[in-house]
Amino acid sequence: MMHPLDQEIEATRKQILALEREKTQIQIHA
């Protein structure tokens, strides 16, 4: 069985990855 927090962890991980991509793009454009 999945831990109830696993879904939250996955969602947060995806948000972090999205933010990392954004940060990288901003650094490239800077």
C-alpha positions, 0 to 999 in steps of 0.5 A: 500500500502507498503511504498517504504522503507519497502522493504529496511527495510526488506532487512536490517533487514535480513542482521542484523539478519545474522550478529547477527548470525555470531557474535554469532558463532564467539563468541562461537568459540572464 
